[in-house]
Amino acid sequence: MSTDKSSPDNLDNDRRDEPPWLLVTRREVVSRITDKSFLLGTAFMVVLIAGFIGFNAWQEERTETVTLAATPDAAAMATAVADAAPGVDENIEVTIVEVDDRAAAESALREDEVDAWLHPTDDGWQLTSESSEQGSLTDVVEVVVQQQVLADNAAEVGTTVESLQAGSTVTTAFLRGDAEKAGVAEAVGFVFVFLFYFAALVFGMQLASSVIEEKQSRIVEIIAAAIPVRHLLAGKVLGNTALAVIQLMVYLVVGLVGLSFTSYKSYVPALSGPTAWFIGFFLAGFIALACLWAVAGSLASRTEDLQATSTPLTMLMLVMFFGGLSLDGRAQVIASFVPPVSAVVMPKRILAGGVEWWEPLLALGLLAVFAAVTVWIGERLYRRALLQTGGRVSLRQAWSAAE
């Protein structure tokens, strides 16, 4: 049998030098941070994040080379398309393949020697492909052909393209900020919500399972005789919180560093502030939920009971997850001040911008108060349910049980 990290012998040897809660915290962190499954899981997520960002960066930088067939009557227009293509879409390069006639062009398409064939029609120009739409090439051809035809028509009537286009320029403005920035904020907001949900669920389940394991094996009775139960709870909550924050920091650093190698690198400085706020909200919200997970474990006497005792908590986390993703407008503003949903909603509002300086402070203060109340209530429930091993304990029984 493996030596328990909170065994009374170890506690007796070390508690002269440090308080019991700190000892339990340290043992929780050391035992998990040296666990292969924890390290492999963290490494896998890091590789996944880096790989996703790297793939998108590669996709953005990748140049698509397409071959365009042109008969003699279309050679000039095809050449214009090839020359102007980088200016229209920097990720596409057009190579011209000259063919003698229509039959040769169709044969080249069937043999997959070219991607498309450009040729004139009675009322304009046509881009023919073998069986699939050439999206990027089509966009380039449409722009270039329109420019060329407009220039030719303007020359015929003795004017210039600039004169014909005078007064037709359309500019854009945003009442609520840059649309691209809003898109980046929405994507990062989703990441914030997902990371909170993922950490709270994974570490919460592990914390509850640890409590049940100690309770089911009756070793908790020996531990409770060596240190106060509230110190055991504090150590477990703080240890798992430290682990969750460490893991979160690794993911965020990898994400921000990876983002700096993409076309969105200019947004990295602007994301640093909201990320710092998210860490603060994560810390307060996670401590509250971790304490509730410990209570869920203490109410159960067997591993099979955990699903029943943790159902209200998992439902609360689902509300936080979907609320963080779907709420908007006035509902989002209200939810950003309501704990514990505010732990994921307020960071999203900060990302989107337009938040007064006092709003995050007020929301974080309310969340901290909620966490403090949750810890106080949870400590009482945990302390009174932990040593009851006769079966699953209800919340009412735990609250009214004698010390």
Secondary structure as UniProt FT lines:
FT   TURN            5..6
FT   HELIX           8..14
FT   TURN            15..17
FT   HELIX           20..33
FT   HELIX           36..61
FT   STRAND          64..70
FT   HELIX           72..74
FT   HELIX           75..88
FT   TURN            90..91
FT   STRAND          92..98
FT   HELIX           102..110
FT   TURN            111..112
FT   STRAND          116..121
FT   TURN            122..123
FT   STRAND          124..129
FT   HELIX           135..156
FT   TURN            157..158
FT   HELIX           161..165
FT   TURN            166..167
FT   TURN            175..176
FT   HELIX           179..216
FT   TURN            217..218
FT   HELIX           219..226
FT   HELIX           229..259
FT   TURN            260..261
FT   TURN            263..264
FT   HELIX           265..267
FT   HELIX           268..299
FT   HELIX           303..305
FT   HELIX           306..326
FT   HELIX           329..335
FT   TURN            336..337
FT   TURN            339..341
FT   HELIX           342..352
FT   HELIX           358..385
FT   TURN            386..387
FT   HELIX           395..400
//
